[in-house]
Amino acid sequence: MARDRQIVMLKAPPEGGAPVTDMLPMGSLREVMEAFASFNTAEDGSGRKSGGMTILHGPGIVVEIPELDGKVMQVLVTVKDEDLAWSVLWRLSRKHGWRMMDPNTGQTFG
């Protein structure tokens, strides 16, 4: 059985600008949840949070969103079904100027 893959999504630095040393905010929790909602990814309706994380479920993915001082700096995505997940994640990244990062290698893409 294949192991679920995890990726981190974060805000891409502006192109052609000075190097960014700190992570850029992806938006408020509401803004990030709305971005995912437009790709059929939302809470399961239980109203529960896990360890301060908001959990969203979507096509082939589970998304964990930590909020820090009213901002979302990154989200952790667990890919459950690669056939469904990748097209959603690519389109979401392009639309919102986000990047995906493999937490094992640090390689970014998207």
All heavy atoms as an XYZ file, in Angstrom:
839
protein
N       0.834     -1.178      0.000
C       0.000      0.000      0.000
C       0.883      1.247      0.000
O       1.840      1.342      0.764
C      -0.908     -0.011      1.224
C      -1.766      1.228      1.327
S      -2.649      1.313      2.869
C      -4.272      0.950      2.319
N       0.591      2.179     -0.862
C       1.383      3.403     -0.978
C       1.150      4.302      0.236
O       0.054      4.374      0.774
C       1.014      4.146     -2.247
N       2.199      4.976      0.638
C       2.135      5.901      1.755
C       1.603      7.240      1.269
O       1.912      7.684      0.173
C       3.543      6.083      2.321
C       3.542      6.571      3.743
C       4.958      6.652      4.269
N       5.191      8.080      4.478
C       6.299      8.711      4.215
N       7.324      8.084      3.725
N       6.413      9.989      4.435
N       0.790      7.902      2.103
C       0.305      9.227      1.748
C       1.487     10.183      1.656
O       2.423     10.115      2.452
C      -0.674      9.742      2.819
C      -1.956      8.933      2.869
O      -2.282      8.259      1.881
O      -2.625      8.988      3.914
N       1.421     11.080      0.693
C       2.477     12.070      0.498
C       2.044     13.383      1.129
O       0.879     13.769      1.043
C       2.717     12.263     -0.994
C       3.804     13.247     -1.296
C       4.098     13.308     -2.758
N       5.178     14.245     -2.995
C       5.661     14.510     -4.171
N       5.181     13.913     -5.238
N       6.634     15.376     -4.313
N       2.971     14.077      1.764
C       2.663     15.379      2.336
C       3.456     16.458      1.618
O       4.609     16.259      1.244
C       2.980     15.414      3.828
C       2.042     14.538      4.632
C       2.193     14.749      6.111
O       3.290     14.812      6.617
N       1.068     14.850      6.799
N       2.786     17.588      1.421
C       3.450     18.760      0.864
C       3.037     19.971      1.690
O       2.005     19.969      2.353
C       3.108     18.993     -0.626
C       1.618     19.221     -0.810
C       3.599     17.865     -1.487
C       1.278     19.787     -2.160
N       3.856     20.991      1.643
C       3.568     22.252      2.305
C       3.262     23.270      1.217
O       3.984     23.349      0.218
C       4.777     22.725      3.156
C       4.517     24.096      3.757
C       5.088     21.709      4.241
N       2.185     24.032      1.398
C       1.878     25.119      0.467
C       2.201     26.432      1.172
O       1.921     26.597      2.357
C       0.416     25.081      0.043
C       0.087     23.853     -0.782
S      -1.586     23.854     -1.446
C      -1.371     24.899     -2.877
N       2.814     27.355      0.421
C       3.169     28.648      0.972
C       3.119     29.708     -0.106
O       3.032     29.396     -1.283
C       4.551     28.593      1.626
C       5.655     27.825      0.907
C       6.497     28.739      0.078
C       6.477     27.093      1.921
N       3.158     30.960      0.300
C       3.088     32.083     -0.641
C       4.402     32.193     -1.395
O       5.481     32.174     -0.802
C       2.800     33.381      0.122
C       2.718     34.613     -0.727
C       1.424     34.672     -1.471
C       1.300     36.007     -2.205
N       0.164     36.051     -3.067
N       4.314     32.308     -2.714
C       5.514     32.466     -3.545
C       6.033     33.894     -3.421
O       5.252     34.847     -3.386
C       5.188     32.161     -5.001
N       7.355     34.077     -3.351
C       7.898     35.438     -3.319
C       7.673     36.124     -4.657
O       7.545     35.455     -5.690
C       9.389     35.227     -3.057
C       9.674     33.827     -3.447
C       8.387     33.065     -3.302
N       7.591     37.459     -4.665
C       7.388     38.165     -5.933
C       8.559     37.928     -6.889
O       9.711     37.884     -6.462
C       7.307     39.638     -5.530
C       7.608     39.716     -4.082
C       7.704     38.335     -3.526
N       8.229     37.764     -8.163
C       9.270     37.532     -9.163
C      10.066     38.799     -9.418
O       9.507     39.887     -9.506
C       8.648     37.035    -10.463
C       8.095     35.633    -10.349
C       7.654     35.080    -11.677
O       8.203     35.493    -12.708
O       6.755     34.228    -11.666
N      11.384     38.636     -9.536
C      12.252     39.757     -9.859
C      12.533     40.686     -8.685
O      13.275     41.640     -8.808
N      11.942     40.414     -7.540
C      12.156     41.252     -6.363
C      13.374     40.798     -5.580
O      14.058     39.840     -5.923
N      13.637     41.523     -4.507
C      14.738     41.158     -3.629
C      14.418     39.818     -2.958
O      13.254     39.485     -2.753
C      14.940     42.243     -2.575
N      15.437     39.052     -2.622
C      15.200     37.774     -1.953
C      14.426     37.980     -0.648
O      14.681     38.924      0.099
C      16.602     37.242     -1.661
C      17.509     37.997     -2.573
C      16.854     39.308     -2.850
N      13.472     37.103     -0.401
C      12.655     37.183      0.807
C      13.213     36.202      1.824
O      13.396     35.026      1.519
C      11.180     36.843      0.483
C      10.334     36.865      1.736
C      10.637     37.807     -0.552
N      13.514     36.698      3.034
C      14.078     35.829      4.059
C      13.012     35.258      4.978
O      13.228     34.233      5.609
C      15.122     36.590      4.901
O      14.503     37.754      5.461
C      16.302     37.000      4.044
N      11.864     35.907      5.081
C      10.767     35.413      5.906
C       9.636     34.925      5.010
O       9.476     35.388      3.890
C      10.229     36.527      6.813
C      11.239     36.953      7.873
O      12.050     36.106      8.292
O      11.207     38.129      8.281
N       8.833     34.020      5.557
C       7.678     33.554      4.797
C       6.664     34.678      4.666
O       6.483     35.477      5.583
C       7.019     32.361      5.494
C       7.718     31.063      5.247
S       6.716     29.624      5.699
C       6.450     29.879      7.417
N       6.020     34.727      3.529
C       4.971     35.705      3.289
C       3.631     35.107      3.693
O       3.396     33.915      3.478
C       4.942     36.083      1.809
C       6.231     36.688      1.250
C       6.145     36.795     -0.260
C       6.476     38.048      1.881
N       2.717     35.910      4.251
C       1.410     35.354      4.611
C       0.605     34.987      3.375
O       0.609     35.697      2.375
C       0.738     36.480      5.399
C       1.520     37.712      5.129
C       2.865     37.302      4.632
N      -0.101     33.865      3.469
C      -0.988     33.418      2.397
C      -2.305     34.187      2.458
O      -3.017     34.256      1.464
C      -1.262     31.922      2.538
C      -0.032     31.049      2.369
S      -0.361     29.310      2.723
C      -1.268     28.841      1.255
N      -2.629     34.738      3.610
C      -3.867     35.469      3.830
C      -4.416     35.155      5.208
O      -3.784     34.448      5.997
N      -5.595     35.652      5.488
C      -6.263     35.319      6.741
C      -6.824     33.905      6.629
O      -6.911     33.341      5.526
C      -7.390     36.313      7.023
O      -8.433     36.140      6.077
N      -7.234     33.346      7.757
C      -7.831     32.009      7.728
C      -9.054     32.003      6.813
O      -9.219     31.093      6.001
C      -8.216     31.562      9.145
C      -8.896     30.200      9.246
C      -7.999     29.093      8.708
C      -9.301     29.918     10.689
N      -9.882     33.024      6.903
C     -11.078     33.106      6.066
C     -10.704     33.144      4.588
O     -11.285     32.441      3.761
C     -11.906     34.347      6.430
C     -13.192     34.465      5.617
C     -13.965     35.738      5.943
N     -13.237     36.975      5.707
C     -12.989     37.505      4.508
N     -13.414     36.906      3.410
N     -12.320     38.635      4.392
N      -9.696     33.956      4.213
C      -9.274     34.065      2.814
C      -8.733     32.742      2.279
O      -9.034     32.339      1.150
C      -8.213     35.153      2.662
C      -8.746     36.552      2.899
C      -7.644     37.595      3.038
O      -6.509     37.247      3.438
O      -7.946     38.768      2.774
N      -7.937     32.051      3.092
C      -7.360     30.776      2.660
C      -8.452     29.721      2.537
O      -8.485     28.952      1.570
C      -6.230     30.331      3.614
C      -5.759     28.921      3.297
C      -5.062     31.316      3.541
N      -9.394     29.715      3.489
C     -10.500     28.757      3.405
C     -11.365     29.030      2.175
O     -11.811     28.089      1.511
C     -11.334     28.805      4.683
C     -10.628     28.167      5.867
S     -11.575     28.252      7.387
C     -12.949     27.183      6.993
N     -11.586     30.287      1.836
C     -12.344     30.628      0.632
C     -11.608     30.181     -0.630
O     -12.228     29.716     -1.589
C     -12.630     32.127      0.581
C     -13.696     32.574      1.560
C     -13.886     34.095      1.608
O     -13.166     34.827      0.877
O     -14.740     34.540      2.382
N     -10.277     30.337     -0.630
C      -9.489     29.897     -1.784
C      -9.647     28.395     -1.990
O      -9.864     27.927     -3.112
C      -8.013     30.261     -1.586
N      -9.559     27.623     -0.921
C      -9.733     26.173     -1.029
C     -11.173     25.813     -1.370
O     -11.414     24.868     -2.116
C      -9.283     25.473      0.259
C      -7.811     25.206      0.310
C      -6.956     26.065      0.992
C      -7.264     24.109     -0.322
C      -5.592     25.830      1.045
C      -5.898     23.857     -0.279
C      -5.061     24.725      0.403
N     -12.129     26.566     -0.833
C     -13.550     26.265     -1.084
C     -13.879     26.346     -2.568
O     -14.708     25.573     -3.070
C     -14.441     27.217     -0.294
N     -13.216     27.252     -3.289
C     -13.489     27.364     -4.723
C     -12.986     26.142     -5.495
O     -13.271     25.986     -6.676
C     -12.883     28.654     -5.288
O     -11.476     28.616     -5.236
N     -12.252     25.262     -4.802
C     -11.776     24.011     -5.396
C     -12.360     22.812     -4.650
O     -11.705     21.777     -4.500
C     -10.247     23.969     -5.400
C      -9.652     24.899     -6.415
C      -9.412     26.228     -6.107
C      -9.368     24.458     -7.698
C      -8.884     27.099     -7.042
C      -8.838     25.318     -8.638
C      -8.602     26.650     -8.318
N     -13.603     22.975     -4.157
C     -14.353     21.899     -3.522
C     -13.639     21.306     -2.317
O     -13.643     20.090     -2.104
C     -14.675     20.803     -4.546
C     -15.776     19.882     -4.079
O     -16.645     20.287     -3.315
N     -15.743     18.644     -4.534
N     -12.998     22.165     -1.522
C     -12.269     21.722     -0.336
C     -12.755     22.550      0.843
O     -12.641     23.774      0.827
C     -10.754     21.897     -0.535
O     -10.371     21.172     -1.716
C      -9.972     21.391      0.647
N     -13.305     21.871      1.856
C     -13.904     22.591      2.985
C     -13.888     21.718      4.234
O     -13.515     20.541      4.190
C     -15.338     22.989      2.640
N     -14.328     22.306      5.354
C     -14.455     21.552      6.598
C     -15.511     20.471      6.421
O     -16.387     20.577      5.561
C     -14.856     22.489      7.743
C     -13.770     23.500      8.092
C     -14.201     24.426      9.198
O     -15.043     25.301      8.934
O     -13.676     24.267     10.320
N     -15.449     19.463      7.266
C     -16.400     18.350      7.145
C     -17.723     18.615      7.848
O     -18.600     17.767      7.843
C     -15.778     17.048      7.635
C     -15.467     17.058      9.124
O     -15.752     18.059      9.809
O     -14.917     16.048      9.609
N     -17.886     19.778      8.464
C     -19.143     20.129      9.119
C     -19.184     19.794     10.590
O     -20.140     20.131     11.276
N     -18.154     19.173     11.121
C     -18.150     18.793     12.534
C     -17.871     19.978     13.454
O     -18.186     19.930     14.629
C     -17.118     17.692     12.793
O     -15.811     18.200     12.623
N     -17.252     21.045     12.912
C     -16.933     22.211     13.725
C     -15.765     21.984     14.676
O     -15.468     22.820     15.504
N     -15.093     20.855     14.538
C     -13.970     20.549     15.421
C     -12.656     21.007     14.798
O     -12.474     20.963     13.597
C     -13.873     19.047     15.671
C     -15.008     18.488     16.467
C     -14.876     16.993     16.603
N     -15.071     16.418     15.274
C     -14.519     15.298     14.846
N     -13.740     14.615     15.611
N     -14.749     14.844     13.629
N     -11.760     21.438     15.683
C     -10.403     21.735     15.249
C      -9.495     20.732     15.931
O      -9.781     20.275     17.027
C     -10.002     23.155     15.633
C     -10.713     24.210     14.826
C     -10.103     25.562     15.063
C     -10.755     26.583     14.152
N     -10.087     27.860     14.210
N      -8.413     20.394     15.286
C      -7.468     19.431     15.833
C      -6.185     20.154     16.214
O      -5.455     20.617     15.340
C      -7.190     18.345     14.802
O      -6.180     17.484     15.254
N      -5.927     20.291     17.509
C      -4.688     20.932     17.964
C      -4.523     22.346     17.458
O      -3.423     22.757     17.134
N      -5.621     23.111     17.357
C      -5.542     24.479     16.869
C      -5.503     24.593     15.358
O      -5.379     25.677     14.818
N      -5.589     23.468     14.674
C      -5.566     23.460     13.214
C      -6.982     23.374     12.679
O      -7.821     22.660     13.209
C      -4.816     22.239     12.689
C      -3.402     22.142     13.104
S      -2.387     22.787     11.815
C      -0.827     22.094     12.263
N      -7.228     24.087     11.595
C      -8.466     23.918     10.851
C      -8.210     22.836      9.814
O      -7.215     22.891      9.093
C      -8.873     25.241     10.175
O      -9.059     26.234     11.196
C     -10.143     25.083      9.380
N      -9.096     21.857      9.750
C      -8.925     20.718      8.847
C      -9.948     20.820      7.727
O     -11.143     20.961      7.979
C      -9.114     19.378      9.591
C      -8.280     19.308     10.861
C      -8.837     18.203      8.650
C      -6.797     19.309     10.646
N      -9.464     20.766      6.476
C     -10.326     20.779      5.300
C     -10.164     19.459      4.552
O      -9.084     18.855      4.565
C      -9.951     21.931      4.358
C      -9.844     23.329      4.952
C      -9.428     24.319      3.870
C     -11.143     23.745      5.601
N     -11.234     19.048      3.882
C     -11.208     17.823      3.086
C     -11.618     18.171      1.665
O     -12.570     18.913      1.457
C     -12.183     16.785      3.666
C     -11.866     16.424      5.077
N     -11.034     15.382      5.399
C     -12.242     16.985      6.253
C     -10.933     15.314      6.715
N     -11.645     16.270      7.253
N     -10.877     17.644      0.696
C     -11.178     17.927     -0.697
C     -10.885     16.732     -1.569
O     -10.620     15.634     -1.074
N     -10.879     16.944     -2.882
C     -10.667     15.842     -3.822
C      -9.268     15.241     -3.687
O      -8.295     15.808     -4.160
C     -10.866     16.466     -5.196
C     -11.175     17.896     -4.981
C     -11.083     18.204     -3.534
N      -9.181     14.121     -2.975
C      -7.910     13.424     -2.811
C      -6.960     14.050     -1.818
O      -5.803     13.646     -1.739
N      -7.405     15.045     -1.029
C      -6.512     15.740     -0.099
C      -7.169     15.989      1.255
O      -8.385     16.070      1.366
C      -6.025     17.098     -0.660
C      -7.200     18.038     -0.961
C      -5.130     16.911     -1.867
C      -6.791     19.440     -1.403
N      -6.312     16.125      2.259
C      -6.689     16.636      3.567
C      -5.741     17.797      3.838
O      -4.524     17.666      3.678
C      -6.559     15.563      4.673
C      -6.846     16.163      6.042
C      -7.483     14.396      4.385
N      -6.307     18.959      4.212
C      -5.522     20.177      4.388
C      -5.570     20.589      5.857
O      -6.641     20.695      6.442
C      -6.091     21.322      3.512
C      -5.262     22.583      3.673
C      -6.154     20.894      2.057
N      -4.397     20.825      6.447
C      -4.301     21.301      7.826
C      -3.798     22.734      7.785
O      -2.730     23.007      7.232
C      -3.354     20.429      8.628
C      -3.806     18.979      8.718
C      -2.785     18.105      9.405
O      -2.459     18.372     10.577
O      -2.304     17.169      8.743
N      -4.585     23.645      8.380
C      -4.254     25.072      8.329
C      -4.002     25.605      9.731
O      -4.938     25.742     10.521
C      -5.388     25.883      7.677
C      -5.772     25.316      6.326
C      -4.981     27.350      7.561
C      -6.981     25.985      5.698
N      -2.739     25.932     10.054
C      -2.478     26.603     11.325
C      -2.629     28.110     11.135
O      -2.284     28.656     10.082
C      -1.032     26.232     11.629
C      -0.414     26.055     10.282
C      -1.523     25.551      9.373
N      -3.147     28.783     12.148
C      -3.308     30.237     12.086
C      -2.410     30.850     13.152
O      -2.386     30.407     14.300
C      -4.767     30.589     12.333
C      -5.074     32.057     12.204
C      -6.534     32.362     12.485
O      -7.239     31.506     13.050
O      -6.950     33.469     12.151
N      -1.657     31.880     12.779
C      -0.745     32.549     13.696
C      -1.000     34.044     13.626
O      -0.810     34.651     12.564
C       0.710     32.232     13.323
C       1.794     32.880     14.154
C       1.728     32.382     15.598
C       3.159     32.600     13.570
N      -1.461     34.628     14.716
C      -1.740     36.070     14.774
C      -2.667     36.526     13.654
O      -2.443     37.554     13.027
C      -0.435     36.873     14.733
C       0.453     36.618     15.940
O      -0.083     36.332     17.026
O       1.691     36.702     15.787
N      -3.685     35.726     13.372
C      -4.666     36.091     12.355
C      -4.222     35.857     10.926
O      -4.934     36.195      9.996
N      -3.029     35.286     10.740
C      -2.505     35.041      9.395
C      -2.198     33.565      9.218
O      -1.821     32.876     10.147
C      -1.210     35.814      9.166
C      -1.346     37.298      9.251
C       0.011     37.939      9.079
C      -0.047     39.397      9.474
N       1.271     39.950      9.696
N      -2.327     33.122      7.981
C      -1.908     31.770      7.608
C      -0.607     31.917      6.830
O      -0.562     32.600      5.811
C      -2.986     31.066      6.756
C      -2.484     29.715      6.260
C      -4.284     30.914      7.542
N       0.446     31.298      7.343
C       1.756     31.399      6.700
C       2.035     30.205      5.782
O       2.767     30.328      4.818
C       2.863     31.498      7.759
C       2.665     32.655      8.729
S       2.537     34.259      7.921
C       4.222     34.587      7.538
N       1.449     29.055      6.108
C       1.636     27.848      5.315
C       0.531     26.865      5.654
O      -0.112     26.993      6.695
C       2.999     27.214      5.580
C       3.181     26.762      7.021
C       4.588     26.238      7.277
O       5.443     26.256      6.399
N       4.835     25.769      8.475
N       0.315     25.905      4.783
C      -0.642     24.839      5.051
C       0.026     23.499      4.729
O       0.898     23.425      3.862
C      -1.962     24.993      4.252
C      -2.657     26.281      4.606
C      -1.748     24.897      2.774
N      -0.379     22.483      5.458
C       0.124     21.135      5.226
C      -0.957     20.350      4.495
O      -2.096     20.277      4.954
C       0.467     20.447      6.547
C       0.970     19.012      6.432
C       2.316     18.967      5.702
C       1.092     18.392      7.814
N      -0.600     19.796      3.352
C      -1.540     19.033      2.538
C      -1.092     17.582      2.519
O       0.059     17.283      2.186
C      -1.601     19.574      1.088
C      -2.534     18.737      0.247
C      -2.000     21.038      1.069
N      -2.002     16.686      2.885
C      -1.753     15.250      2.769
C      -2.488     14.762      1.536
O      -3.706     14.913      1.427
C      -2.249     14.501      4.021
O      -1.583     15.042      5.177
C      -1.942     13.014      3.919
N      -1.731     14.231      0.602
C      -2.292     13.730     -0.654
C      -2.737     12.289     -0.428
O      -1.913     11.408     -0.176
C      -1.262     13.819     -1.795
C      -1.817     13.211     -3.069
C      -0.850     15.273     -2.019
N      -4.044     12.072     -0.519
C      -4.628     10.746     -0.313
C      -4.835     10.008     -1.629
O      -4.769      8.794     -1.667
C      -5.982     10.865      0.404
C      -5.902     11.483      1.776
C      -5.255     10.517      2.713
C      -5.454     10.902      4.167
N      -4.891      9.887      5.049
N      -5.133     10.736     -2.696
C      -5.373     10.153     -4.012
C      -4.707     11.047     -5.048
O      -5.226     12.112     -5.386
C      -6.871     10.039     -4.279
C      -7.203      9.353     -5.598
O      -6.366      9.403     -6.541
O      -8.295      8.784     -5.697
N      -3.549     10.619     -5.535
C      -2.767     11.460     -6.440
C      -3.502     11.777     -7.733
O      -3.347     12.863     -8.279
C      -1.411     10.812     -6.725
C      -0.551     10.769     -5.485
C       0.917     10.557     -5.773
O       1.345     10.767     -6.930
O       1.631     10.199     -4.833
N      -4.298     10.852     -8.232
C      -5.025     11.094     -9.479
C      -5.980     12.278     -9.354
O      -6.172     13.031    -10.296
C      -5.806      9.848     -9.907
C      -4.889      8.702    -10.328
O      -3.743      8.977    -10.729
O      -5.328      7.543    -10.241
N      -6.591     12.444     -8.210
C      -7.521     13.555     -7.988
C      -6.804     14.820     -7.521
O      -7.162     15.933     -7.910
C      -8.562     13.168     -6.924
C      -9.524     12.055     -7.282
C     -10.353     11.669     -6.066
C     -10.424     12.492     -8.416
N      -5.815     14.666     -6.683
C      -5.230     15.802     -5.965
C      -4.392     16.746     -6.819
O      -4.490     17.967     -6.689
C      -4.387     15.295     -4.800
N      -3.547     16.230     -7.695
C      -2.535     17.080     -8.323
C      -3.102     18.173     -9.221
O      -2.625     19.302     -9.196
C      -1.489     16.247     -9.061
C      -0.601     15.566     -8.065
C      -0.537     14.229     -7.828
C       0.271     16.182     -7.120
N       0.335     13.990     -6.793
C       0.851     15.167     -6.339
C       0.625     17.501     -6.848
C       1.760     15.414     -5.312
C       1.529     17.763     -5.825
C       2.091     16.727     -5.074
N      -4.135     17.879     -9.987
C      -4.683     18.936    -10.845
C      -5.292     20.050     -9.990
O      -5.169     21.233    -10.311
C      -5.706     18.382    -11.836
O      -6.842     17.907    -11.165
N      -5.932     19.680     -8.884
C      -6.503     20.680     -7.974
C      -5.394     21.524     -7.367
O      -5.464     22.762     -7.346
C      -7.336     19.993     -6.868
C      -7.728     20.972     -5.776
C      -8.559     19.321     -7.466
N      -4.345     20.889     -6.876
C      -3.254     21.624     -6.223
C      -2.514     22.546     -7.197
O      -2.160     23.672     -6.851
C      -2.287     20.649     -5.556
C      -2.880     19.862     -4.385
C      -1.892     18.806     -3.901
C      -3.290     20.796     -3.263
N      -2.296     22.092     -8.435
C      -1.621     22.930     -9.432
C      -2.461     24.166     -9.758
O      -1.951     25.284     -9.798
C      -1.345     22.145    -10.722
C      -0.125     21.291    -10.640
C      -0.093     19.940    -10.485
C       1.239     21.720    -10.673
N       1.205     19.508    -10.429
C       2.042     20.572    -10.543
C       1.854     22.957    -10.800
C       3.434     20.624    -10.532
C       3.237     23.013    -10.791
C       4.006     21.857    -10.661
N      -3.748     23.961     -9.999
C      -4.620     25.088    -10.343
C      -4.749     26.057     -9.167
O      -4.731     27.277     -9.348
C      -5.988     24.584    -10.783
C      -5.936     23.872    -12.122
C      -7.304     23.528    -12.695
N      -8.378     23.458    -11.733
C      -9.092     22.380    -11.461
N      -8.850     21.258    -12.093
N     -10.058     22.417    -10.588
N      -4.864     25.537     -7.962
C      -4.960     26.360     -6.762
C      -3.691     27.195     -6.586
O      -3.753     28.401     -6.316
C      -5.177     25.451     -5.558
C      -5.462     26.067     -4.209
C      -6.789     26.814     -4.224
C      -5.502     24.998     -3.136
N      -2.542     26.573     -6.774
C      -1.258     27.277     -6.642
C      -1.127     28.404     -7.660
O      -0.731     29.517     -7.323
C      -0.083     26.301     -6.820
O      -0.053     25.380     -5.773
N      -1.460     28.116     -8.887
C      -1.345     29.131     -9.949
C      -2.302     30.294     -9.732
O      -1.946     31.447     -9.910
C      -1.586     28.510    -11.313
C      -0.435     27.659    -11.751
C      -0.591     27.276    -13.205
N       0.542     26.493    -13.610
C       1.569     26.992    -14.290
N       1.580     28.253    -14.636
N       2.571     26.221    -14.624
N      -3.517     29.989     -9.350
C      -4.525     31.037     -9.168
C      -4.173     31.992     -8.033
O      -4.420     33.194     -8.131
C      -5.890     30.403     -8.912
C      -6.992     31.432     -8.732
C      -8.346     30.796     -8.575
C      -9.406     31.887     -8.418
N     -10.737     31.312     -8.251
N      -3.567     31.472     -6.964
C      -3.348     32.288     -5.774
C      -1.884     32.661     -5.533
O      -1.574     33.286     -4.513
C      -3.916     31.569     -4.546
C      -5.407     31.415     -4.632
N      -6.278     32.456     -4.426
C      -6.177     30.345     -4.949
C      -7.517     32.031     -4.594
N      -7.477     30.763     -4.927
N      -1.005     32.312     -6.448
C       0.405     32.673     -6.282
C       1.074     31.919     -5.141
O       1.928     32.457     -4.449
N       0.690     30.663     -4.976
C       1.276     29.828     -3.941
C       2.256     28.853     -4.566
O       2.239     28.612     -5.762
C       0.196     29.048     -3.195
C      -0.802     29.899     -2.469
C      -0.685     31.218     -2.158
C      -2.075     29.496     -1.976
N      -1.806     31.656     -1.489
C      -2.680     30.610     -1.369
C      -2.776     28.290     -1.989
C      -3.931     30.569     -0.774
C      -4.024     28.244     -1.402
C      -4.591     29.363     -0.785
N       3.136     28.316     -3.752
C       4.087     27.294     -4.178
C       3.867     26.051     -3.329
O       3.351     26.137     -2.218
C       5.541     27.765     -3.983
C       5.914     29.047     -4.674
C       6.329     28.907     -6.062
N       7.538     28.089     -6.182
C       7.951     27.596     -7.326
N       7.304     27.864     -8.425
N       9.026     26.865     -7.394
N       4.271     24.929     -3.851
C       4.251     23.681     -3.098
C       5.691     23.309     -2.783
O       6.588     23.552     -3.589
C       3.581     22.577     -3.915
C       2.104     22.822     -4.128
S       1.317     21.541     -5.123
C       1.652     22.165     -6.777
N       5.890     22.749     -1.591
C       7.233     22.354     -1.177
C       7.191     20.940     -0.619
O       6.310     20.611      0.177
C       7.782     23.297     -0.111
C       9.183     22.947      0.333
S       9.807     23.995      1.657
C       8.894     23.377      3.044
N       8.136     20.135     -1.053
C       8.302     18.802     -0.488
C       9.055     18.972      0.832
O      10.195     19.417      0.828
C       9.100     17.927     -1.455
C       9.285     16.515     -0.959
O       9.317     16.291      0.285
O       9.412     15.627     -1.800
N       8.425     18.670      1.985
C       9.103     18.896      3.275
C      10.300     17.987      3.493
O      11.165     18.287      4.321
C       8.004     18.638      4.310
C       7.008     17.783      3.635
C       7.083     18.121      2.170
N      10.405     16.893      2.747
C      11.546     15.987      2.903
C      12.791     16.491      2.190
O      13.907     16.249      2.643
C      11.196     14.589      2.390
C      10.082     13.957      3.213
O      10.030     14.100      4.426
N       9.173     13.281      2.541
N      12.604     17.178      1.060
C      13.761     17.622      0.272
C      13.923     19.142      0.251
O      14.993     19.632     -0.105
C      13.629     17.153     -1.190
O      12.495     17.791     -1.789
C      13.484     15.635     -1.267
N      12.860     19.871      0.552
C      12.902     21.335      0.468
C      12.683     21.841     -0.946
O      12.665     23.055     -1.181
N      12.495     20.949     -1.909
C      12.272     21.347     -3.294
C      10.899     22.004     -3.421
O       9.905     21.504     -2.922
C      12.343     20.131     -4.211
C      12.086     20.455     -5.655
C      12.070     19.211     -6.532
O      12.027     18.086     -6.044
N      12.088     19.430     -7.833
N      10.857     23.165     -4.124
C       9.582     23.842     -4.343
C       9.176     23.703     -5.799
O      10.008     23.600     -6.695
C       9.645     25.337     -3.967
O      10.634     25.982     -4.769
C       9.951     25.522     -2.499
N       7.874     23.704     -6.019
C       7.327     23.576     -7.369
C       5.924     24.159     -7.369
O       5.361     24.442     -6.327
C       7.348     22.115     -7.844
C       6.759     21.145     -6.856
C       5.441     20.749     -6.938
C       7.538     20.637     -5.819
C       4.894     19.851     -6.037
C       7.001     19.732     -4.900
C       5.680     19.348     -5.014
N       5.356     24.328     -8.546
C       3.979     24.815     -8.669
C       3.886     26.222     -9.152
O       4.751     26.989     -9.280
